[in-house]
Amino acid sequence: ILTRIFRGTLISTAASAMMLDILRSAAGRETFGRYIPPEVPIAHKEGAFRRMQIDVGIVFFPDRPYVFSGFCRDLPFKKNYLGMDVLAATGRALRDLVEMH
């Protein structure tokens, strides 16, 4: 779905652009975007439900965009920050990979 939104092929070009604008306006970079440089745009949606932490979206690195989807489940009760840390580490790994190339 995220790839189709990025390519403008989900429903229509206009609808895809609107969805991308909504995702770009998401506040916060506490999960996947925590270690992504602030000048690199991210269009994403993060959330939590019970013992889960989720973040999905697109990171717009200068050379190319990357679609990501992270889902942590079965987290200890009231410890969603552990899932946030795992998703942040995944974002850091992507950043490091991009910087290596």
N, C-alpha and C positions, 0 to 999 in steps of 0.2 A: 504494500500500500504506500509506504513512504517513498519508494523508488518511483512509483507512478505519480505521486504528488509532485515530486521533484521534476519529473519529465513533462508534467502538464497533461498527463493522459488519464488521470482519475476523474471520471465524470466529464469534465471539460477543461480547457485551458484556463478559463476564468475561475472556475470552482477550485481547481488545483492551486492557482495563485492565491486565492483567498485563504485556503487551508494553510498554505505555506506562511502567509502573513500572520495567521493566528498562532502557528507554532513558533514563529520568530519572536512574537511578542511575549512568550512565556517568561515569567520572572524566575530568577534563581538559577544558580549553577552549582548547587550543593552536591549533585550526584555526578553524572557522567562528565559534565562540563567543569568540574572543580579545578582540574589542572590544565584545561585547555586555555591558551592565552586569551585574555579578554578581547583582543582585537579580532579574534577568529569568531565569526558569527555561528550561532547554533540555533536551529529551529527544532524544538523538542517539547515533549510533554512528560513530566515526571509525576509520580504519585505513590501513594502508600495505601494499603488496605489490610487491616488486621495484621498479619505477620509477614507481609510482603512489601517489597520496595521495587518500583518500576521506573524506567526512564527509556524513552524511545525518541528517535529523531534523526537529524542530519547535521553533521559538522562540516562547515564550509572552509576547509583549509585552502590556501591560495592555489595549490596545484590541482586539487580535485576534491569533490565532496565525498563524505563517507556516511552511509546510513548505518545507524546502530540501534540495537534493541537489547536492553538488559532487564532481567527479571530475577529477583532474589526472593525465595519463598522459605517457609518454615523457619523464619527468624525467631530468636527467643522473644518472649512476650515483652512488649514495650522497649524493644531494642532495634527498631528499624534503622537507627543510625549505623548499625553494622552492615546492612544492605547498602546504605548510602556510601559507606567506605569502599565496599566491593565494587560498586558501579564507578566510583571516582577512580579507583585503581585501574579499572578497565579503560577509562578515558585517558588516564596518564600513559598507559601502555600504547594506545593508539597515537597519542601525541609524540611519544618517543620514537615510534616506528616511522612516523611521517618525517620527523626531524633527521632521522638517520639516512633517509633517501633524499 
